Amino acid sequence: MMKKSYKIIDETGLHARPATLLVQEAAKFKNDISIEYNGNLLTMKSIMAVLSLGVPQNATITIHVDGEDAEVVFAALEQILAKHQLI
């Protein structure tokens, strides 16, 4: 199990468009991938779960990846987070 934390800097927080891209990317992997915010740990493979967290600007999220090649998973997710200027 690996986990990394990120500070969301986007004015609108973790909103629908990048959240959808993150969920789609997470779904490509067999790994168990979760997102944690404010004490809630939910699957990152469900758009409803991710959006239900309501992550605002300046919040810190933690992504948990269980399974092989966790580094590859983090690299893919971090690319989306950075591309959409969330972190």
NORPEPE-V423968 format. One record per residue. N is the residue number from 1. RES is the residue in three letters. NEAR is the number of other ideal C-beta (glycine too) atoms within 8 Angstrom. Layout:
[[N RES NEAR] [N RES NEAR]]
//
This chain:
[[1 MET 6] [2 MET 9] [3 LYS 9] [4 LYS 7] [5 SER 8] [6 TYR 12] [7 LYS 8] [8 ILE 15] [9 ILE 8] [10 ASP 12] [11 GLU 4] [12 THR 5] [13 GLY 11] [14 LEU 13] [15 HIS 8] [16 ALA 7] [17 ARG 7] [18 PRO 13] [19 ALA 12] [20 THR 9] [21 LEU 10] [22 LEU 13] [23 VAL 13] [24 GLN 8] [25 GLU 11] [26 ALA 12] [27 ALA 7] [28 LYS 6] [29 PHE 12] [30 LYS 3] [31 ASN 11] [32 ASP 8] [33 ILE 15] [34 SER 10] [35 ILE 15] [36 GLU 12] [37 TYR 11] [38 ASN 5] [39 GLY 5] [40 ASN 7] [41 LEU 7] [42 LEU 12] [43 THR 9] [44 MET 13] [45 LYS 8] [46 SER 9] [47 ILE 9] [48 MET 6] [49 ALA 12] [50 VAL 14] [51 LEU 10] [52 SER 7] [53 LEU 13] [54 GLY 6] [55 VAL 9] [56 PRO 7] [57 GLN 9] [58 ASN 6] [59 ALA 12] [60 THR 8] [61 ILE 13] [62 THR 11] [63 ILE 15] [64 HIS 13] [65 VAL 13] [66 ASP 9] [67 GLY 9] [68 GLU 4] [69 ASP 8] [70 ALA 12] [71 GLU 7] [72 VAL 8] [73 VAL 13] [74 PHE 12] [75 ALA 8] [76 ALA 11] [77 LEU 13] [78 GLU 10] [79 GLN 8] [80 ILE 12] [81 LEU 12] [82 ALA 9] [83 LYS 6] [84 HIS 10] [85 GLN 7] [86 LEU 11] [87 ILE 9]]
//
